[in-house]
Every structure is written in C-alpha cells, then in structure tokens.
Amino acid sequence: MPPLLRITTATLTLGLLLAASLAGCGGSATTSKMAAVEKCHVNAEFCRPGDSGPGGGTVFSVIPGKGRATVLEVYDGYWYEDCDRCAPSPAGSGPDAHGSGPVTWNQAVQLIAAFNEDNKDLGGETDWRLPTDLELSVLNQYPGRGKIGGSFQNDWYWSSTTAHGLVDVRNFGTGEPNTRPLTDLAVMRPIRTAQLPLS
C-alpha cells in the first residue's frame, strides 16, 4: 500500500475512534443511569464513554458496526495493587516491581499476563492487554481521562505496536508520539476490547 494511502487510512481510523470516544452510542433517555450501565455489559446500545464496561473497566470509546459494536475499556484503578502475582516478579524489586513505575516492554507484557492469571482465579476477564498505538492516542485524548481511577502520569506509555525492535510510545503529558527500544523504560495501563450486539 502506498505510504500516502497508509497515512490517510490511519487518520480516518483515528477520527472514527475519537468520534466514538466523544459520542458513545446512544441509549434511552428514560432509562436510569444505573440500568444503562448494567445493560452496557451485554448491549452496546447502552454504552457510553465513562460507563463501567463489561470487564469492570471504564469505557473510553465505542465503535458501532453492523449489528455489533467494539467497546474499548481501560482498567479503572491501581491495577497493579489488584495483582498478587505482579510483585516482586517479573520486574524485580523496588517500587517498579508491580508495575507502578517505569518498566521495560517485556516486563510490561509479563505483568499484564500475571494480572490476567490473577483475574482467571477470581473469575474475571483474562484478555487485558497493552493498547495499540492508535488506541493509546484515543485514550490520551479521551476528555474523561482525569476521572478514571488510578490516575495517569505525564509520562511515556507503552503500546503493543512494535516494528524492527522498536515500540510506539506516547507521552500522556504532551500527546507526543515516539518510538523506543524494547529495553527502555515506560509506564503502562491495561485495556481490553469487547464485541457487543447493537439491538
């Protein structure tokens, strides 16, 4: 695919994701907020950015499709405090051991795997992951990000997008994108994707 077309396609996709993070996907005006949040767990028609998602995170984007929608949610809270397997391995000792501070990309992947194992024991969702660079950009621009538990640092965040030993990262203070070697340090926040019916 020509480079110009690749950029155009990525730009259009980002535009759709950003629009979805601002608009959500409707819902009945007469339905109580609590009922709507509960219905969001099974029906994307009631999902709005800021709602509790199917996995217990906070919805930051809803992308409608044909009969179904993609719901993106970010873990709401200090996820590493809810992960018994995340300390002290694999990141080592000290404050960074459970993911609260900068880690290498491989450590980030291992920490999320440990987090999913903990969730499996508790009957929770086990498909939390690093966001793609595109998803990271949408999350960074989500207007309600400041209300999500666990807070976000004005620091570089890992994505899952890699090429030639480099990883796409994004600064949540400036929004600036960049790339870093796998062995560099950055922070992270798990997200997950749910495919829900629109009906």
Backbone as numpy.savetxt, mean C-alpha at the origin, in Angstrom:
# Nx Ny Nz CAx CAy CAz Cx Cy Cz
7.72 -1.72 -27.17 6.86 -0.53 -27.17 7.76 0.71 -27.17
7.51 1.71 -28.03 8.35 2.91 -28.06 8.33 3.62 -26.71
9.48 4.26 -26.32 9.56 4.93 -25.02 8.46 5.95 -24.80
8.11 6.73 -25.83 7.09 7.76 -25.68 5.75 7.15 -25.32
5.40 6.03 -25.97 4.14 5.36 -25.69 4.14 4.78 -24.29
5.30 4.27 -23.83 5.41 3.72 -22.48 5.13 4.79 -21.44
5.69 5.99 -21.66 5.48 7.09 -20.72 4.02 7.52 -20.72
3.43 7.60 -21.91 2.03 8.00 -22.02 1.12 7.02 -21.30
1.36 5.73 -21.48 0.54 4.70 -20.84 0.67 4.78 -19.32
1.91 4.94 -18.84 2.12 5.06 -17.39 1.43 6.29 -16.84
1.49 7.39 -17.58 0.86 8.64 -17.13 -0.66 8.47 -17.04
-1.24 7.81 -18.06 -2.69 7.58 -18.05 -3.08 6.69 -16.88
-2.30 5.64 -16.64 -2.60 4.73 -15.53 -2.53 5.47 -14.20
-1.50 6.29 -14.03 -1.37 7.06 -12.79 -2.55 7.99 -12.63
-3.00 8.60 -13.73 -4.16 9.49 -13.66 -5.40 8.75 -13.19
-5.62 7.55 -13.70 -6.77 6.74 -13.27 -6.68 6.39 -11.80
-5.49 6.00 -11.34 -5.31 5.64 -9.93 -5.54 6.85 -9.03
-5.02 8.01 -9.43 -5.20 9.22 -8.62 -6.66 9.63 -8.57
-7.34 9.55 -9.69 -8.77 9.89 -9.71 -9.54 8.96 -8.79
-9.15 7.68 -8.80 -9.83 6.70 -7.95 -9.56 6.97 -6.48
-8.36 7.46 -6.16 -8.04 7.72 -4.76 -8.78 8.95 -4.24
-9.19 9.83 -5.15 -9.93 11.03 -4.75 -11.44 10.79 -4.74
-11.91 10.04 -5.71 -13.35 9.92 -5.89 -13.98 8.72 -5.21
-13.23 7.62 -5.07 -13.84 6.40 -4.53 -14.82 5.84 -5.54
-15.83 5.13 -5.09 -16.76 4.52 -6.05 -18.19 4.56 -5.55
-18.61 5.71 -5.10 -20.03 5.90 -4.82 -20.51 5.24 -3.57
-21.79 4.84 -3.59 -22.42 4.26 -2.41 -23.71 5.01 -2.13
-24.60 4.40 -1.39 -25.88 5.01 -1.08 -25.74 6.11 -0.05
-26.34 7.26 -0.33 -26.26 8.38 0.59 -27.07 8.13 1.86
-28.03 7.21 1.78 -28.86 6.95 2.94 -28.32 5.83 3.82
-27.26 5.16 3.36 -26.68 4.08 4.15 -25.76 4.67 5.20
-25.85 4.19 6.42 -24.99 4.71 7.48 -23.54 4.41 7.18
-22.63 5.22 7.71 -21.21 5.05 7.45 -20.74 3.68 7.91
-21.19 3.26 9.08 -20.77 1.97 9.60 -21.19 0.83 8.68
-22.44 0.88 8.21 -22.94 -0.16 7.31 -22.17 -0.14 6.01
-21.85 1.07 5.51 -21.11 1.18 4.26 -19.71 0.60 4.40
-19.07 0.86 5.53 -17.74 0.32 5.77 -17.78 -1.20 5.80
-18.78 -1.76 6.47 -18.91 -3.22 6.52 -19.15 -3.79 5.12
-19.97 -3.11 4.31 -20.25 -3.59 2.97 -19.04 -3.47 2.06
-18.15 -2.52 2.36 -16.93 -2.35 1.57 -16.08 -3.61 1.60
-16.24 -4.41 2.65 -15.44 -5.63 2.76 -15.88 -6.69 1.75
-17.07 -6.54 1.18 -17.56 -7.56 0.24 -18.04 -6.97 -1.08
-18.25 -5.65 -1.14 -18.81 -5.02 -2.32 -18.13 -3.67 -2.55
-17.41 -3.56 -3.67 -16.64 -2.35 -3.94 -17.51 -1.13 -4.17
-18.80 -1.32 -4.44 -19.70 -0.18 -4.66 -19.72 0.73 -3.43
-19.48 0.16 -2.26 -19.56 0.94 -1.03 -18.19 1.40 -0.53
-17.14 1.11 -1.28 -15.78 1.47 -0.85 -15.44 2.90 -1.24
-14.91 3.62 -0.29 -14.40 4.96 -0.55 -13.02 5.09 0.08
-12.12 5.88 -0.52 -10.84 6.13 0.13 -11.06 6.63 1.56
-10.32 6.05 2.49 -10.47 6.39 3.89 -11.25 5.35 4.67
-12.01 4.48 3.96 -12.76 3.41 4.62 -11.82 2.31 5.10
-12.32 1.50 6.01 -11.62 0.28 6.40 -11.77 -0.73 5.27
-10.64 -1.27 4.81 -10.67 -2.18 3.68 -10.93 -3.62 4.08
-11.04 -4.51 3.10 -11.32 -5.92 3.36 -10.28 -6.60 4.24
-9.04 -6.11 4.20 -7.97 -6.71 5.01 -7.73 -5.99 6.32
-8.56 -4.98 6.63 -8.39 -4.23 7.87 -7.52 -3.01 7.73
-6.99 -2.75 6.53 -6.20 -1.54 6.31 -7.09 -0.37 5.94
-6.47 0.71 5.47 -7.22 1.88 5.02 -7.20 1.95 3.51
-8.38 2.04 2.90 -8.50 2.14 1.45 -7.92 3.49 1.00
-7.02 3.45 0.00 -6.50 4.72 -0.53 -6.78 4.88 -2.02
-7.31 3.85 -2.67 -7.69 3.97 -4.07 -8.66 2.86 -4.44
-9.66 3.19 -5.24 -10.62 2.21 -5.75 -10.69 2.41 -7.27
-10.38 1.36 -8.03 -10.32 1.46 -9.48 -11.44 0.60 -10.07
-12.53 1.23 -10.51 -13.65 0.47 -11.08 -13.27 -0.24 -12.37
-13.84 -1.43 -12.55 -13.66 -2.18 -13.79 -15.01 -2.70 -14.25
-15.01 -3.67 -15.13 -16.26 -4.23 -15.65 -16.81 -5.24 -14.66
-17.77 -4.81 -13.86 -18.41 -5.69 -12.89 -17.62 -5.89 -11.62
-16.37 -5.45 -11.60 -15.52 -5.61 -10.42 -14.68 -4.35 -10.25
-14.07 -4.21 -9.08 -13.18 -3.08 -8.84 -11.96 -3.56 -8.07
-10.84 -2.87 -8.29 -9.61 -3.13 -7.55 -9.54 -2.16 -6.39
-9.48 -2.70 -5.19 -9.42 -1.88 -3.97 -8.00 -1.98 -3.42
-7.34 -0.83 -3.30 -6.00 -0.78 -2.73 -6.09 -0.29 -1.30
-5.49 -1.04 -0.38 -5.49 -0.61 1.02 -4.08 -0.69 1.59
-3.80 0.24 2.49 -2.50 0.30 3.16 -2.69 -0.09 4.61
-1.71 -0.78 5.18 -1.84 -1.20 6.57 -1.95 0.04 7.46
-2.94 0.04 8.33 -3.24 1.18 9.19 -2.70 0.91 10.59
-1.59 1.56 10.91 -1.00 1.37 12.23 0.47 1.03 12.14
1.07 0.81 13.29 2.48 0.43 13.34 2.56 -1.07 13.10
2.58 -1.45 11.83 2.47 -2.86 11.44 3.53 -3.72 12.10
4.74 -3.18 12.27 5.83 -3.98 12.82 5.61 -4.31 14.30
4.76 -3.52 14.99 4.44 -3.84 16.38 3.45 -5.00 16.46
2.77 -5.28 15.35 1.81 -6.38 15.31 2.43 -7.65 14.73
3.75 -7.65 14.60 4.44 -8.77 13.95 5.45 -9.39 14.90
5.07 -10.48 15.56 5.98 -11.15 16.50 7.21 -11.71 15.80
7.05 -12.17 14.57 8.17 -12.76 13.84 9.14 -11.72 13.29
8.79 -10.45 13.39 9.61 -9.41 12.76 10.75 -8.92 13.64
10.89 -9.42 14.84 11.98 -8.98 15.70 12.58 -10.19 16.41
13.91 -10.31 16.51 14.89 -9.38 15.93 15.31 -9.71 14.50
14.88 -10.87 13.98 15.29 -11.26 12.62 14.21 -10.83 11.62
14.55 -10.60 10.36 15.85 -10.81 9.74 16.71 -9.56 9.69
16.19 -8.43 10.18 16.91 -7.17 9.98 18.07 -6.97 10.94
18.18 -7.83 11.97 19.27 -7.69 12.92 18.79 -7.12 14.23
19.65 -6.45 14.95 19.29 -5.91 16.26 19.13 -4.41 16.19
18.58 -3.84 17.24 18.43 -2.39 17.29 17.05 -1.95 16.84
16.83 -0.64 16.75 15.50 -0.10 16.44 15.00 -0.47 15.05
15.91 -0.84 14.15 15.48 -1.19 12.79 15.09 -2.65 12.67
15.24 -3.43 13.75 15.07 -4.88 13.66 13.67 -5.29 13.23
12.66 -4.51 13.61 11.30 -4.91 13.29 10.67 -4.03 12.22
11.48 -3.30 11.50 10.96 -2.54 10.36 10.55 -1.12 10.67
10.80 -0.66 11.90 10.38 0.70 12.24 11.29 1.75 11.63
12.47 1.34 11.22 13.41 2.27 10.60 13.88 1.75 9.26
14.89 2.40 8.68 15.38 2.00 7.36 15.93 0.58 7.35
15.63 -0.15 6.29 16.12 -1.51 6.08 16.51 -1.65 4.62
17.27 -2.69 4.29 17.56 -2.97 2.89 16.30 -3.50 2.21
16.33 -3.56 0.88 15.15 -4.04 0.16 14.87 -5.51 0.48
15.91 -6.33 0.52 15.72 -7.74 0.85 15.17 -7.92 2.25
15.63 -7.11 3.20 15.09 -7.17 4.56 13.62 -6.77 4.56
13.27 -5.77 3.75 11.87 -5.33 3.66 10.98 -6.48 3.17
11.43 -7.19 2.15 10.67 -8.32 1.61 10.53 -9.42 2.68
11.62 -9.70 3.40 11.59 -10.73 4.43 10.68 -10.33 5.59
10.70 -9.06 5.95 9.85 -8.59 7.05 8.37 -8.71 6.69
8.01 -8.38 5.47 6.61 -8.50 5.06 6.21 -9.97 5.00
7.12 -10.84 4.58 6.83 -12.28 4.58 6.57 -12.76 6.00
7.36 -12.28 6.97 7.16 -12.65 8.37 5.84 -12.10 8.89
5.51 -10.89 8.47 4.24 -10.27 8.85 3.06 -11.10 8.34
3.15 -11.58 7.10 2.09 -12.42 6.54 1.98 -13.75 7.26
3.10 -14.30 7.70 3.06 -15.54 8.46 2.34 -15.34 9.79
2.60 -14.21 10.44 1.89 -13.89 11.68 0.39 -13.78 11.43
0.02 -13.11 10.34 -1.39 -12.95 10.01 -2.05 -14.29 9.74
-1.32 -15.20 9.11 -1.85 -16.53 8.83 -2.23 -17.24 10.12
-1.38 -17.13 11.14 -1.67 -17.74 12.44 -2.91 -17.15 13.08
-3.16 -15.87 12.79 -4.28 -15.16 13.40 -5.53 -15.18 12.53
-5.47 -15.84 11.39 -6.62 -15.90 10.50 -6.81 -14.65 9.68
-5.76 -13.82 9.57 -5.86 -12.58 8.79 -5.40 -12.76 7.35
-5.36 -11.66 6.62 -4.93 -11.70 5.22 -3.42 -11.93 5.14
-3.01 -12.69 4.15 -1.59 -13.06 4.03 -0.98 -12.60 2.71
-1.57 -11.58 2.11 -1.06 -11.10 0.82 -0.60 -9.64 0.87
-0.17 -9.20 2.05 0.42 -7.86 2.16 1.74 -7.88 1.41
2.10 -6.75 0.81 3.28 -6.69 -0.05 3.79 -5.27 -0.15
4.96 -5.12 -0.77 5.45 -3.78 -1.10 4.63 -3.23 -2.26
4.33 -1.95 -2.26 3.60 -1.36 -3.39 4.50 -1.23 -4.61
3.89 -1.25 -5.79 4.64 -0.90 -7.00 4.98 0.58 -6.93
5.86 1.02 -7.83 6.21 2.44 -7.84 4.98 3.30 -8.12
4.11 2.83 -9.02 2.88 3.57 -9.34 1.97 3.67 -8.12
1.79 2.55 -7.41 0.95 2.54 -6.21 1.56 3.42 -5.12
2.88 3.42 -5.02 3.56 4.25 -4.03 3.32 5.73 -4.32
3.32 6.09 -5.59 3.06 7.47 -5.99 1.64 7.88 -5.62
0.67 6.99 -5.87 -0.72 7.28 -5.53 -0.89 7.42 -4.01
-0.26 6.52 -3.26 -0.33 6.59 -1.80 0.28 7.88 -1.27
1.39 8.30 -1.87 2.05 9.52 -1.43 1.17 10.74 -1.67
0.35 10.70 -2.74 -0.50 11.85 -3.08 -1.90 11.75 -2.50
-2.20 10.64 -1.83 -3.53 10.47 -1.25 -3.78 11.55 -0.19
-4.84 12.37 -0.33 -5.08 13.49 0.58 -5.27 13.09 2.04
-5.79 11.87 2.28 -6.06 11.45 3.65 -4.90 10.71 4.31
-3.72 10.75 3.70 -2.59 9.98 4.21 -2.24 10.34 5.65
-2.41 11.59 6.01 -2.07 12.02 7.37 -2.95 11.43 8.44
-4.12 10.89 8.05 -5.03 10.30 9.03 -4.82 8.80 9.20
-3.93 8.22 8.41 -3.67 6.78 8.50 -2.76 6.52 9.70
-3.13 5.53 10.51 -2.36 5.22 11.71 -0.94 4.79 11.38
-0.05 5.01 12.36 1.33 4.62 12.18 2.19 5.72 11.59
1.58 6.74 11.07 2.23 7.91 10.47 3.19 7.51 9.34
3.48 8.47 8.49 4.44 8.28 7.41 5.61 9.21 7.63
6.80 8.71 7.38 7.99 9.51 7.57 8.31 10.28 6.30
8.92 11.46 6.47 9.40 12.21 5.31 10.73 11.59 4.88
10.63 10.41 4.31 11.80 9.60 4.01 11.57 8.85 2.70
12.58 8.11 2.27 12.47 7.30 1.06 11.78 5.99 1.38
10.80 5.62 0.54 10.04 4.38 0.71 10.35 3.42 -0.43
10.54 2.14 -0.05 10.77 1.09 -1.04 9.50 0.80 -1.83
9.69 0.49 -3.10 8.63 -0.09 -3.92 9.03 -1.52 -4.27
8.16 -2.22 -4.98 8.48 -3.57 -5.45 9.03 -3.55 -6.86
9.15 -2.36 -7.45 9.56 -2.22 -8.85 11.08 -2.23 -8.95
11.62 -3.26 -9.56 13.07 -3.41 -9.66 13.49 -3.61 -11.11
14.74 -3.21 -11.40 15.32 -3.43 -12.72 16.83 -3.27 -12.62
17.55 -4.27 -13.10 19.01 -4.22 -13.17 19.65 -3.94 -11.80
19.10 -4.55 -10.76 19.68 -4.40 -9.43 19.32 -3.11 -8.73
18.44 -2.31 -9.33 18.00 -1.05 -8.73 16.51 -1.13 -8.41
16.09 -0.40 -7.39 14.69 -0.39 -6.96 14.15 1.04 -7.04
12.93 1.19 -7.54 12.28 2.50 -7.53 11.90 2.86 -6.10
12.25 4.06 -5.70 11.89 4.57 -4.37 11.23 5.92 -4.55
10.53 6.35 -3.51 9.87 7.66 -3.56 9.98 8.33 -2.21
10.30 9.64 -2.23 10.42 10.40 -1.00 9.05 10.93 -0.59
8.59 10.56 0.60 7.26 10.97 1.05 7.26 12.37 1.66
8.40 13.03 1.65 8.44 14.43 2.05 8.29 15.34 0.85
8.98 14.98 -0.25 8.99 15.83 -1.44 8.21 15.23 -2.61
7.93 13.91 -2.56 7.28 13.24 -3.68 8.25 12.84 -4.78
9.52 13.16 -4.59 10.53 12.89 -5.62 10.75 11.40 -5.83
10.75 10.92 -7.10 11.09 9.53 -7.38 12.59 9.38 -7.59
13.08 8.17 -7.37 14.49 7.91 -7.59 14.69 6.40 -7.66
15.92 5.95 -7.83 16.24 4.53 -7.76 17.40 4.35 -6.79
17.41 3.16 -6.16 18.48 2.84 -5.21 18.89 1.38 -5.36
20.16 1.09 -5.03 20.58 -0.32 -5.02 19.82 -1.10 -3.95
19.70 -2.41 -4.14 19.00 -3.27 -3.18 19.61 -3.20 -1.79
20.89 -2.86 -1.72 21.59 -2.86 -0.44 21.49 -1.53 0.31
20.92 -0.51 -0.32 20.71 0.77 0.36 19.63 0.61 1.42
19.42 1.67 2.20 18.41 1.66 3.25 17.26 2.58 2.91
16.04 2.13 3.19 14.84 2.95 3.04 13.77 2.37 3.97
12.65 3.08 4.13 11.56 2.59 4.96 10.47 2.01 4.07
9.43 1.44 4.68 8.40 0.78 3.88 7.07 0.80 4.61
6.01 0.50 3.85 4.66 0.33 4.40 3.93 -0.70 3.54
3.46 -1.81 4.14 2.78 -2.85 3.35 1.42 -2.37 2.83
1.07 -2.85 1.63 -0.26 -2.63 1.08 -0.79 -3.99 0.60
-2.06 -4.03 0.22 -2.61 -5.22 -0.41 -3.68 -4.79 -1.42
-4.01 -5.70 -2.31 -5.01 -5.45 -3.34 -6.16 -6.45 -3.17
-7.39 -5.97 -3.25 -8.57 -6.85 -3.21 -9.39 -6.62 -4.47
-9.84 -7.69 -5.07 -10.76 -7.63 -6.21 -12.16 -7.91 -5.69
-13.04 -6.89 -5.77 -14.39 -7.03 -5.23 -15.43 -6.75 -6.32
-16.59 -7.38 -6.20 -17.66 -7.14 -7.18 -18.24 -5.73 -7.05
-18.74 -5.22 -8.16 -19.47 -3.95 -8.17 -20.93 -4.28 -8.47
-21.75 -4.32 -7.44 -23.17 -4.66 -7.68 -24.02 -4.09 -6.55
